[in-house]
Structure formats: C-alpha cells, structure tokens
Amino acid sequence: MADNKNIKTALISVFHKDGLDEILKLLNDNRVKFLSTGGTRAFIEKLGYPCDAVEDLTGYPSILGGRVKTLHPKVFGGILNRRDNATDREETAKYDIPAIDLVIVDLYPFEDTVASGASEADIIEKIDIGGISLIRGAAKNFNDVVIVASKHQYEPLRAILAENGAQTTLEQRRWFAKEAFAVSSSYDSAIFNYFDSASEHPTALRIAIDGEKAMRYGENPHQKGYFFGRLDRLFDQLHGKEISYNNLLDIDAATSLMAEFSEPTFAILKHNNACGVASRPTILEAWKDALAGDPVSAFGGVLITNGTIEADTAEEINKIFFEVVIAPDYTPEALGILEQKKNRIILRQKAALDTTRQFRSVLNGALMQERDLHTETPADLRTVTARPVDPAQIDDLLFANKLVKHCKSNAIVLAKNKQLCAAGVGQTSRVDALRQAIDKAHTFQFDLHGAVMASDAFFPFADCVEIAHNAGVDAVIQPGGSIRDNDSIKYCDENGVAMVMTGFRHFKH
C-alpha cells in the first residue's frame, strides 16, 4: 500500500532503556541502520549492533556541555524531508542528507527535578531542547516518519515490528504523532507552570493530565464521560465493576471529607454529601452510629473509613446495599465477606489526595481556585456570647464544622457526641436547610437537646439560631461576618445559647 513506509534508518537517543533491547533486535533483524549519541550509542553497541554517531553525520562534536548535539540540518533535514516532494529530494541529495525514518527519543526529567527540590540552575538544565525539537519535527512529518516520544510507546512499536517487520501504516504513524504531541504539550505545560509559579497570580491556565479513561457514560446515560488522571496512585481496586463517572464524584467527596479526621471515623456519602458520619473508639462502633444517621439514604451510597475493616465490621456493612467502600486496608476475612457481591467496588486507599487546586468549566472558560484546606482548631474559635462553650461542646462543634465544610451550600449540620444527626444541604435558604436538618433528625429519632449546629456561612438574621434553639440546640459554630451578627448574638445571650465564630467561610457550590 502507498501509505506503508519502510524503516531504513533509526535515530535513537533515550534515557529509559528498559524494553529497548527487544526493539533494537527486531530493527536489526530487519537491517535497520542505527544512529545515536553518547550513552544510548554505547548501549546499542554493547548489544552487538553497529551504530553510527550523530557527530560523524553532522561533522560537529557535542558542544556547550551537551546542550547542542542533534540540532543540525543533517539531522532535521533527514527527519523533515518529504519523500514525495521533488524539491526536498533534490536538496537532500545536494547536501548529502540521509533520510531518518524512525526517531526514538525521550526528554530530560524536568518535573522530577522540580519535585526533588533542586536548585533553579539544575532545573533550567533539565529543559530539553534537542529532544523536544526531534519529537516535534518527527511528529510533524508523520507522513514519512515514526516518532516514539516516551517509554510508554515502546510496547506499541515492539508489537508492530514483531507483526509487520520494519514497516508502518499511515494510521500507525499518525497515532505515534498524536502521542508525541501529548508528550510535548505536557512537557511545555510543566515548564510554563514552573515559571508562572513565581508570579503573584496565575497568568494563564495550562493543564496536562494523562491517563484517559472512558466512563460508561457521564452523569446521565445520554452524556459521554471521561476521566483523566491516575487513580492507581491513590487506590488499589480490589474488587467490583468498573468505576463510573458518578462513583468518581462521590469518591472524591468521600476522600476529601475523611482527610479531616484522625480518630476512628466512618462516613456514608450520597450525591457528594455525607448522610452518616461518626467518630468512635472502634471502626465497628463508628460504622453503626454512622448508619444510624440515615439508614435510608445509605442505600446505594459510598462508604469510607480511616481504619482497617475487619470481619466484624464487614459483616455489618454487608447487610446493606452500597456501591463503593473505601478503607486504608482490609483483613482477608473482611475481603471474603465484602466480595460476596460481584459488582461491589472495593478500594484500598494507599495515598492521600495531595492536589492544591480545583478547576471548573464555566461559560467559555474555566475557574481555578485553591482547595479549601483550612480545618478549624480550638485556637480558631472566638466565643462571642456570654455563655462559653464547654470542652465537650468544642469537640462536637469542630466535628460539625468539618462536616458542614464538605456539604453543598447552603448547608447546616446538626451533631451530637461526634455523630451526624442530620444535615440540610443545597438549599436556597439557610432557614430551609436548618428545617430540613431538624425534620430529618426527628425522622430518625434523634434527640437534639444538647446538640450543636454548624453553618457553612454567616446567619443574615437571628431566625436560624432561634429555630435551632427551640429544637434543643445549645451551641453554635459559624464563620461570622454578617452586618447583623449582633442580632444572632443577642438572641443567644437572652436564651442561654453558646456561640463561637471562626472567621472562615466554607461555601461549597
């Protein structure tokens, strides 16, 4: 076929050599000529294959401490010449430029160098010039040239060589070019973000995330959905069906919430909101009291804990239907119990979420913000009422505040003895959110006398503290900041309610 092209000469210059030996053997078996530099050339020759030096082709040694090796017309002319262009053929013949049909090259480890804490001088030296130019040149001329820009493309190339010999189709070369531009765009984004990090604020949004995964669908069956990221860095999936788009939203909400807690805690989430949470001396106790918060909503939910799930806990949670369970570990006996449902997704969380920014598409652009990583401590609490909070209430207030931080606004949380009694979430009125929470707590037989209330934002009027107090609440935590804060404080003082302000609002739209 006219679109098929033979590989006769290969330029190879890489850092990652694992898996390269089999490719070299297949190329050599097909009488492909090798061209290389430095350590890669030594590696090729050590395997017993002849290899010409780039320096012999260009007539120039590696100069400027290795900054200039391949940047030469005889190299780029060999890559970029169009085999079906008469003028290109004349010029390459005139200047004795051999055709290069395959380029295998990778890039200096820029991101790894930044992450290592290296000096700026060392970081700058890891900005690849020759490699990125080779990648772009070979990818541009995919009509004639195969470009392998990463060790992740070694296996696809090996498979082609094993099946077809040193011959590729246009479709294959175009795929390698697409992958090459993914490598180069990601690399350039990392470099830009390094320089832009010194700016007072971001000047442009450049994001590069690998690891595309097609979902069964998006939020609804008529919507296509994709995930870009590396779940395997955070979780091991031990069992169950493929994770869905909506599963991922809940998993994200669950892991963000659980990151707030150090003592044994269990949480149940539904539609990104907690419907049951409890902190207890044991994981089993935490599960039972979390479930008591809303056993109805727990159906089909996402479960998460920060402790090892053992057989006794597994037996209890196995009594209900749920989509996902997340824990740092499971005993073999617990896994045996949980795996009884073939579709149940069981995740072992092996790393904390360490991202510091959030993104959201809006209109014809994107919003970016820092993640809300502030967690209130006793030092953040400012008592504003005549009645102070007692030590036991402080624990409950901070517990409730952690929960309301992760509820959709407008949000109210009612808690007692480190247990979620009820939450009102996503309401257009804070009063509606409170009434929703009170009604729900009563539905599940919670006694709200002695409970605490947390609000994700200030109270514009005194009506919320009045309604909460009439329901039994005697301590309140809120950020403050309303021009009518004094109205709420006055009501609390007149009715023996304690109130603390944090100064931190936790809207979550």
C-alpha positions as CSV (number, residue, x, y, z in Angstrom):
1,M,0.0,0.0,0.0
2,A,1.1,3.5,-0.8
3,D,0.7,4.6,2.8
4,N,3.0,2.0,4.1
5,K,6.6,3.1,4.8
6,N,9.7,1.1,5.5
7,I,12.1,2.0,8.3
8,K,15.6,2.0,7.0
9,T,17.4,4.4,9.4
10,A,16.6,5.0,13.1
11,L,17.8,7.8,15.3
12,I,17.7,6.7,18.9
13,S,18.7,8.8,21.9
14,V,16.9,7.9,25.2
15,F,17.3,7.9,29.0
16,H,14.9,5.0,29.6
17,K,16.4,1.8,28.1
18,D,14.2,-0.8,29.7
19,G,12.4,-2.6,26.9
20,L,14.6,-1.0,24.2
21,D,16.7,-4.1,23.7
22,E,13.9,-6.2,22.1
23,I,13.1,-3.2,19.8
24,L,16.7,-3.0,18.8
25,K,16.8,-6.7,18.0
26,L,13.8,-6.5,15.8
27,L,15.1,-3.5,14.0
28,N,18.5,-5.1,13.5
29,D,16.9,-8.2,12.2
30,N,15.2,-6.0,9.6
31,R,18.5,-4.4,8.6
32,V,17.7,-1.0,10.0
33,K,20.7,1.3,10.4
34,F,21.2,2.9,13.8
35,L,22.2,6.4,14.5
36,S,22.7,7.6,18.1
37,T,24.6,9.7,20.7
38,G,26.5,9.2,23.9
39,G,25.2,6.6,26.4
40,T,22.5,5.3,24.0
41,R,25.1,4.6,21.3
42,A,27.2,2.7,23.9
43,F,24.1,0.7,24.9
44,I,23.4,-0.2,21.3
45,E,27.0,-1.3,20.6
46,K,27.2,-3.3,23.8
47,L,24.3,-5.4,22.5
48,G,26.4,-6.1,19.5
49,Y,24.8,-3.9,16.9
50,P,26.7,-1.4,14.7
51,C,25.7,2.2,15.4
52,D,26.8,5.4,13.7
53,A,27.5,8.5,15.8
54,V,25.4,11.7,15.2
55,E,28.7,13.6,15.4
56,D,30.0,11.7,12.4
57,L,26.9,12.7,10.5
58,T,26.9,16.4,11.4
59,G,30.7,16.9,11.5
60,Y,30.4,18.6,14.9
61,P,31.0,17.2,18.4
62,S,28.6,17.6,21.2
63,I,29.2,21.1,22.4
64,L,28.1,23.5,25.2
65,G,28.1,20.8,27.8
66,G,25.8,18.6,25.8
67,R,23.3,21.4,25.0
68,V,23.9,21.1,21.3
69,K,24.2,17.6,19.8
70,T,21.4,16.9,17.3
71,L,20.5,20.5,16.4
72,H,21.8,20.3,12.9
73,P,20.4,20.5,9.3
74,K,21.7,17.0,8.5
75,V,19.6,15.6,11.4
76,F,16.5,17.7,11.0
77,G,16.7,17.6,7.2
78,G,16.8,13.8,7.4
79,I,13.7,13.9,9.6
80,L,11.6,16.6,8.0
81,N,12.2,16.0,4.3
82,R,9.1,15.0,2.4
83,R,9.8,11.8,0.5
84,D,7.3,12.6,-2.2
85,N,8.5,16.2,-2.7
86,A,10.8,16.6,-5.7
87,T,12.5,19.8,-4.3
88,D,13.1,18.1,-0.9
89,R,14.7,15.1,-2.7
90,E,17.0,17.4,-4.7
91,E,18.1,19.3,-1.7
92,T,18.8,16.3,0.5
93,A,20.8,14.8,-2.4
94,K,22.7,18.1,-2.9
95,Y,23.6,18.4,0.8
96,D,24.1,14.6,1.4
97,I,21.4,14.4,4.0
98,P,20.3,10.8,4.7
99,A,16.6,10.1,5.4
100,I,15.7,9.2,9.0
101,D,12.6,7.1,9.2
102,L,12.3,6.3,12.9
103,V,13.1,8.6,15.9
104,I,13.1,7.2,19.4
105,V,13.8,9.9,21.9
106,D,12.7,10.9,25.4
107,L,13.0,14.1,27.4
108,Y,15.1,15.3,30.4
109,P,13.1,14.7,33.6
110,F,12.1,18.3,34.2
111,E,9.1,17.6,36.6
112,D,11.1,15.1,38.6
113,T,13.9,17.6,39.0
114,V,11.5,20.3,40.2
115,A,9.9,17.9,42.7
116,S,13.3,16.9,44.0
117,G,13.9,20.4,45.3
118,A,16.8,21.0,43.1
119,S,18.3,24.4,42.5
120,E,17.0,26.6,39.8
121,A,20.2,26.2,37.8
122,D,19.7,22.4,37.8
123,I,16.1,22.8,36.9
124,I,16.8,25.0,33.9
125,E,19.4,22.5,32.7
126,K,16.6,19.9,32.6
127,I,14.7,22.0,30.0
128,D,15.2,19.7,26.9
129,I,15.9,21.5,23.6
130,G,17.2,18.8,21.3
131,G,14.8,16.1,22.4
132,I,11.7,18.3,22.2
133,S,12.8,19.5,18.7
134,L,13.3,16.0,17.5
135,I,9.9,15.0,18.8
136,R,8.1,17.9,17.1
137,G,10.0,17.5,13.8
138,A,9.3,13.8,13.5
139,A,5.7,14.2,14.6
140,K,5.1,16.9,12.0
141,N,6.4,14.6,9.3
142,F,4.4,11.6,10.4
143,N,3.5,11.0,6.7
144,D,7.0,9.6,6.4
145,V,8.5,9.2,9.9
146,V,7.7,7.2,13.0
147,I,8.2,9.1,16.3
148,V,8.4,7.3,19.7
149,A,8.5,10.0,22.3
150,S,8.2,8.1,25.5
151,K,9.0,4.7,27.1
152,H,5.2,4.2,27.2
153,Q,5.2,3.8,23.4
154,Y,7.9,1.1,23.4
155,E,5.4,-1.7,23.6
156,P,3.2,-0.5,20.7
157,L,6.3,-0.1,18.5
158,R,7.6,-3.6,19.5
159,A,4.2,-5.1,18.6
160,I,4.2,-3.5,15.2
161,L,7.8,-4.6,14.5
162,A,7.1,-8.2,15.6
163,E,4.0,-8.5,13.4
164,N,4.9,-6.5,10.3
165,G,8.7,-6.1,10.4
166,A,10.2,-2.6,9.8
167,Q,7.1,-1.3,8.1
168,T,4.3,1.0,9.4
169,T,1.0,2.3,8.1
170,L,0.0,5.9,7.9
171,E,-2.6,5.3,10.6
172,Q,0.1,3.9,12.9
173,R,2.4,6.8,12.3
174,R,-0.4,9.3,12.9
175,W,-1.1,7.6,16.2
176,F,2.5,7.9,17.3
177,A,2.5,11.6,16.2
178,K,-0.6,12.2,18.3
179,E,1.1,10.6,21.3
180,A,4.2,12.6,20.7
181,F,2.4,15.9,20.8
182,A,0.7,14.8,24.0
183,V,4.2,14.4,25.5
184,S,5.5,17.7,24.2
185,S,2.4,19.7,25.3
186,S,2.6,18.2,28.8
187,Y,6.3,19.0,29.0
188,D,5.8,22.6,27.9
189,S,2.9,23.0,30.3
190,A,5.1,21.8,33.2
191,I,7.8,24.3,32.3
192,F,5.4,27.2,31.9
193,N,3.8,26.3,35.3
194,Y,7.2,26.3,36.9
195,F,8.0,29.8,35.7
196,D,4.4,31.0,36.3
197,S,4.6,29.9,39.9
198,A,6.8,32.8,40.7
199,S,4.1,35.2,39.5
200,E,1.8,36.9,42.0
201,H,-1.1,35.1,40.4
202,P,-1.5,32.7,37.5
203,T,-1.3,34.4,34.2
204,A,-2.7,31.5,32.1
205,L,-4.2,28.1,32.6
206,R,-2.1,25.2,31.3
207,I,-3.1,21.7,32.4
208,A,-1.8,18.4,31.1
209,I,-3.2,15.3,32.6
210,D,-2.5,11.8,31.2
211,G,-4.4,8.6,31.9
212,E,-7.6,9.0,29.9
213,K,-10.3,6.5,30.9
214,A,-13.6,6.3,29.2
215,M,-16.6,6.0,31.5
216,R,-19.7,4.0,30.7
217,Y,-21.3,7.4,30.5
218,G,-21.3,10.8,32.3
219,E,-23.7,11.9,34.9
220,N,-26.6,10.6,32.7
221,P,-26.7,7.8,30.1
222,H,-27.1,10.2,27.2
223,Q,-23.8,12.0,28.2
224,K,-20.4,10.8,27.3
225,G,-17.9,10.9,30.2
226,Y,-14.1,10.6,30.6
227,F,-11.7,10.7,33.5
228,F,-8.2,12.0,33.0
229,G,-5.9,11.1,35.9
230,R,-4.1,8.3,37.7
231,L,-6.4,6.5,40.1
232,D,-3.8,3.8,40.6
233,R,-1.7,6.3,42.5
234,L,-4.4,6.8,45.1
235,F,-6.3,3.5,45.2
236,D,-6.0,-0.2,44.5
237,Q,-9.3,-1.6,43.2
238,L,-9.6,-5.0,44.9
239,H,-13.0,-6.0,43.6
240,G,-16.0,-4.9,41.7
241,K,-17.3,-3.4,38.5
242,E,-15.8,-0.5,36.5
243,I,-15.9,2.8,38.4
244,S,-18.4,5.2,36.9
245,Y,-18.4,9.0,36.5
246,N,-20.8,9.5,39.4
247,N,-18.8,7.0,41.5
248,L,-15.7,9.2,41.0
249,L,-17.6,12.3,42.1
250,D,-18.6,10.6,45.3
251,I,-15.2,9.0,45.9
252,D,-13.6,12.5,45.6
253,A,-16.1,13.9,48.1
254,A,-15.6,11.0,50.4
255,T,-11.8,11.1,50.5
256,S,-11.8,14.9,50.9
257,L,-14.1,14.5,53.9
258,M,-12.3,11.7,55.6
259,A,-9.0,13.6,55.3
260,E,-10.3,15.8,58.0
261,F,-10.3,13.1,60.7
262,S,-7.6,11.3,62.6
263,E,-9.6,9.3,65.2
264,P,-11.5,6.2,64.0
265,T,-14.3,7.5,61.8
266,F,-16.8,6.1,59.3
267,A,-18.8,8.1,56.8
268,I,-21.6,7.4,54.3
269,L,-22.0,9.7,51.3
270,K,-24.8,10.1,48.8
271,H,-24.7,12.5,45.9
272,N,-21.5,14.1,47.3
273,N,-23.0,14.8,50.7
274,A,-22.5,13.0,54.0
275,C,-25.7,11.3,55.2
276,G,-24.0,9.5,58.1
277,V,-20.8,10.2,60.0
278,A,-19.5,9.1,63.4
279,S,-16.2,9.1,65.3
280,R,-15.8,6.4,67.9
281,P,-13.2,4.3,69.7
282,T,-13.5,1.5,67.1
283,I,-14.3,1.3,63.4
284,L,-17.3,-1.0,64.1
285,E,-18.8,1.4,66.6
286,A,-18.2,4.2,64.1
287,W,-20.0,2.3,61.4
288,K,-23.1,1.5,63.5
289,D,-23.5,5.1,64.5
290,A,-22.8,6.5,61.1
291,L,-25.5,4.2,59.7
292,A,-28.0,5.4,62.3
293,G,-27.7,8.9,61.0
294,D,-29.7,8.0,57.9
295,P,-30.2,4.3,57.1
296,V,-32.5,5.1,54.2
297,S,-30.0,7.3,52.3
298,A,-27.2,4.9,53.0
299,F,-28.8,2.6,50.4
300,G,-26.6,2.7,47.3
301,G,-24.1,5.0,48.9
302,V,-20.3,5.3,49.1
303,L,-18.7,4.2,52.4
304,I,-15.4,5.3,53.7
305,T,-13.3,4.8,56.8
306,N,-9.8,5.7,58.0
307,G,-9.2,2.4,59.7
308,T,-8.8,-1.2,58.7
309,I,-12.0,-3.0,58.1
310,E,-12.1,-6.3,60.0
311,A,-14.5,-9.2,59.7
312,D,-17.0,-7.9,62.3
313,T,-17.4,-4.6,60.6
314,A,-17.6,-6.2,57.2
315,E,-20.4,-8.5,58.4
316,E,-22.4,-5.4,59.5
317,I,-21.9,-3.3,56.4
318,N,-22.6,-6.3,54.2
319,K,-26.2,-6.2,55.4
320,I,-27.0,-3.2,53.2
321,F,-26.6,-2.4,49.5
322,F,-23.9,0.0,48.7
323,E,-21.9,0.9,45.6
324,V,-18.4,1.6,46.9
325,V,-16.3,1.0,50.1
326,I,-13.0,2.7,50.7
327,A,-10.5,1.9,53.5
328,P,-6.8,2.0,54.1
329,D,-6.8,-1.8,54.4
330,Y,-9.0,-4.9,54.9
331,T,-8.3,-8.2,56.7
332,P,-8.5,-11.2,54.4
333,E,-11.6,-12.3,56.3
334,A,-13.3,-9.0,55.7
335,L,-12.5,-9.1,52.0
336,G,-14.0,-12.5,51.7
337,I,-17.2,-11.2,53.2
338,L,-17.4,-8.0,51.1
339,E,-16.5,-9.7,47.8
340,Q,-19.8,-11.7,48.0
341,K,-21.4,-9.1,45.8
342,K,-19.7,-9.2,42.4
343,N,-20.3,-5.6,41.4
344,R,-19.4,-4.0,44.7
345,I,-16.4,-1.7,44.3
346,I,-13.8,-2.2,47.0
347,L,-11.0,0.3,47.1
348,R,-7.8,0.3,49.2
349,Q,-6.7,3.9,49.6
350,K,-2.9,4.0,49.6
351,A,-2.2,7.7,49.4
352,A,-3.8,10.9,50.4
353,L,-5.1,13.4,47.9
354,D,-2.4,16.0,47.6
355,T,-3.7,18.4,45.0
356,T,-3.8,22.0,46.0
357,R,-6.0,23.5,43.2
358,Q,-9.5,22.9,41.9
359,F,-10.9,23.6,38.4
360,R,-14.4,24.0,37.0
361,S,-15.6,24.8,33.5
362,V,-17.7,28.0,33.4
363,L,-19.2,29.6,30.3
364,N,-16.4,29.6,27.7
365,G,-13.6,29.4,30.2
366,A,-12.6,27.9,33.4
367,L,-12.5,28.8,37.1
368,M,-9.5,27.9,39.2
369,Q,-9.1,28.2,43.0
370,E,-7.0,26.9,45.8
371,R,-8.6,23.9,47.5
372,D,-10.2,24.7,50.9
373,L,-7.6,23.1,53.1
374,H,-8.3,25.0,56.2
375,T,-9.6,22.9,59.1
376,E,-10.6,24.8,62.2
377,T,-8.9,24.1,65.6
378,P,-9.7,25.3,69.1
379,A,-7.4,28.2,68.5
380,D,-9.7,29.4,65.7
381,L,-12.8,29.6,67.9
382,R,-13.8,33.0,69.2
383,T,-16.5,33.0,71.8
384,V,-19.0,35.8,71.1
385,T,-21.7,35.1,73.7
386,A,-21.9,35.5,77.4
387,R,-22.2,31.7,77.8
388,P,-18.9,30.0,76.9
389,V,-18.8,26.6,75.3
390,D,-17.6,23.7,77.5
391,P,-14.8,21.3,76.4
392,A,-17.2,18.6,75.3
393,Q,-19.1,21.0,73.1
394,I,-15.8,22.2,71.5
395,D,-15.2,18.6,70.2
396,D,-18.7,18.5,68.8
397,L,-18.5,21.9,67.3
398,L,-15.3,21.1,65.5
399,F,-16.7,17.8,64.4
400,A,-19.8,19.5,62.9
401,N,-17.7,22.2,61.3
402,K,-15.7,19.6,59.4
403,L,-18.9,18.1,58.1
404,V,-20.5,21.3,57.0
405,K,-17.4,22.3,55.2
406,H,-18.0,19.3,52.8
407,C,-21.7,19.8,52.3
408,K,-23.2,21.6,49.4
409,S,-24.3,25.2,50.2
410,N,-26.5,26.4,51.7
411,A,-25.7,23.9,54.5
412,I,-26.5,23.3,58.1
413,V,-25.2,20.4,60.2
414,L,-26.6,19.1,63.5
415,A,-24.3,16.9,65.5
416,K,-24.1,15.4,69.0
417,N,-21.5,13.2,70.6
418,K,-19.4,13.2,67.4
419,Q,-22.2,11.8,65.4
420,L,-24.0,13.4,62.5
421,C,-27.7,13.8,63.5
422,A,-28.7,15.4,60.2
423,A,-27.6,17.8,57.6
424,G,-29.6,20.3,55.4
425,V,-27.8,20.7,52.2
426,G,-28.0,22.6,48.9
427,Q,-30.9,24.8,49.9
428,T,-31.6,28.3,48.6
429,S,-32.4,29.5,52.1
430,R,-30.3,28.8,55.2
431,V,-33.6,28.6,57.2
432,D,-34.8,25.9,54.8
433,A,-31.5,24.0,55.3
434,L,-32.0,24.1,59.0
435,R,-35.6,23.0,58.9
436,Q,-34.6,20.2,56.6
437,A,-31.9,19.0,59.1
438,I,-34.3,19.2,62.0
439,D,-37.0,17.3,60.3
440,K,-34.6,14.6,59.2
441,A,-33.1,14.3,62.6
442,H,-36.5,13.8,64.1
443,T,-37.4,11.2,61.4
444,F,-34.5,9.1,62.7
445,Q,-35.4,9.6,66.4
446,F,-32.5,11.9,67.3
447,D,-32.9,13.9,70.5
448,L,-31.5,17.3,69.6
449,H,-31.3,18.6,73.2
450,G,-27.7,19.2,73.8
451,A,-26.8,19.1,70.1
452,V,-24.7,21.6,68.2
453,M,-25.3,23.4,65.0
454,A,-22.7,24.3,62.3
455,S,-23.3,26.7,59.4
456,D,-21.1,27.0,56.3
457,A,-21.7,30.8,56.2
458,F,-23.0,33.6,58.4
459,F,-26.6,34.0,59.6
460,P,-28.2,37.1,57.9
461,F,-30.8,37.1,60.6
462,A,-31.4,35.7,64.1
463,D,-34.1,33.3,62.8
464,C,-31.8,30.3,62.4
465,V,-30.4,30.4,66.0
466,E,-34.0,30.8,67.3
467,I,-35.3,27.8,65.3
468,A,-32.3,25.7,66.3
469,H,-32.6,26.6,70.0
470,N,-36.3,25.7,70.0
471,A,-35.3,22.3,68.6
472,G,-32.8,21.8,71.5
473,V,-29.5,23.1,70.1
474,D,-27.5,24.9,72.8
475,A,-24.2,25.7,71.0
476,V,-23.5,27.1,67.5
477,I,-20.4,27.5,65.3
478,Q,-20.4,29.8,62.3
479,P,-17.9,32.0,60.5
480,G,-19.5,35.3,61.3
481,G,-19.3,38.4,59.1
482,S,-22.9,39.5,58.8
483,I,-23.8,43.1,59.4
484,R,-26.5,41.6,61.7
485,D,-24.2,39.3,63.7
486,N,-25.3,41.1,66.8
487,D,-28.9,40.1,66.3
488,S,-27.9,36.4,66.5
489,I,-25.6,37.0,69.4
490,K,-28.3,38.9,71.3
491,Y,-30.7,36.1,70.8
492,C,-28.2,33.6,72.1
493,D,-27.4,35.7,75.2
494,E,-31.1,36.1,76.0
495,N,-31.7,32.3,75.7
496,G,-28.5,30.8,77.2
497,V,-27.0,29.5,73.9
498,A,-23.3,29.5,73.3
499,M,-21.9,30.7,70.0
500,V,-18.4,30.7,68.6
501,M,-17.2,32.3,65.3
502,T,-14.3,31.0,63.2
503,G,-13.7,33.8,60.7
504,F,-13.6,31.1,57.9
505,R,-16.5,30.6,55.5
506,H,-16.8,27.2,53.8
507,F,-19.1,27.7,50.8
508,K,-19.2,24.7,48.5
509,H,-21.4,25.4,45.5
